[in-house]
Amino acid sequence: MFDYRLYPYARSEPSLSQTLKAGATTVRAIGGLAAAFGLAAVAAGVGGVCLLMLSVFAMLVMAHIALLRIPGLTGDTYGAIAESTQLVALLAAPLVIQL
């Protein structure tokens, strides 16, 4: 939901992703991010928080790259970003959780 709040939506016609974006208020985005940081800290300590920060950084980079090519993000780009950040987290977890 954090990325829904940060970036513009590219399509003008109604879609499910546009509906999700409409529900992504600042309070919900901050609450979700705070909950994720809290859960990461409880589950894996400093390594978990570092892993979450790496995932957020990967999301920001991928969204920036997409915005260089299209005027906003769509449901497909949100999905690609979600899957890619999950892959980044899974690949980095064995290295980062040891912190």
N, C-alpha and C positions, 0 to 999 in steps of 0.2 A: 504494500500500500504506500510505502514511502516514495517509491518512484512515481506512482500515480499522482501524488501531490506535487512533485517537483517539476514535471515536464508537461508541455502542452500535448493535446490529443490531435492527431493528424487528420482524421476524417471528420467530415461535416455531417454525414448521415448517422442516424441513431444505431447504436450497437451495444452489446453487452459490456464491452470494455469501457465505453463511454459512460454507461450507468455506474460501473465500479469507480470510475474516476470522479463522478459527481459525489459519491459517498466518501471520498478520501479527503476529509477535512484536516486542517492543521492539527487539531486536538487528537484525532484518531491516528494520524501519522506519527506524531510525537509519542503518543501512548504506546503504539505498537513497537516503535524503535526502543523505547525505554524498557518495555517488557522483554524484548529480545535480548537487550544488554543484560538485564537482570537474570534471565534464564541462562544465558551463556556463562555469566560469572558463577552462578550456582553450580551448573553442570560441569564446567571445565576450568573454572578459575581464570587466571590471566590469559592462558592460552585460548580459552573460549572467546573471551572479549577480543583478543587479537584476530582470531578467525572471523568473527563477525565484522570487525573493522575492515579486514581484507575483502570480505564479501561486499560490503557497502562501497568500497573503493572500486572493485570490479564492476559493480552496477553503474557507478558514476561514469567510468571510462567507456563502457559499452553504450550507455545512453548518449554520451557526447559524440561518439563515433556515428551512431544512428542519426543524430540531429545534424551532422554535417551533410547527410545525404537526403534526408526528408525533413519537412517542416515541423514534425512532431512525432510522437510515438503512437503506435497502433497496438491492438491486442496481440498481434503476431510478434512485434518487437518486444513487448512486455514479457511474453512467454519465452522468447529466446533469451532475454536477459535473465529471467528466473532460472531457466535450465542451466545456463552458462555459469551463473554465480553458484549454483549448487555444485556443479562440477569443480569449480575453483575451490570451494570449501572442502569437498571430499578429497581432492588431491593434496591440499595443503594441511589437512587435519593431522596426519601422522607427524608432520614436522613441527606444527605450531602447538599442539596439545602438550608437548613435553615441557613447555615453558613454565 
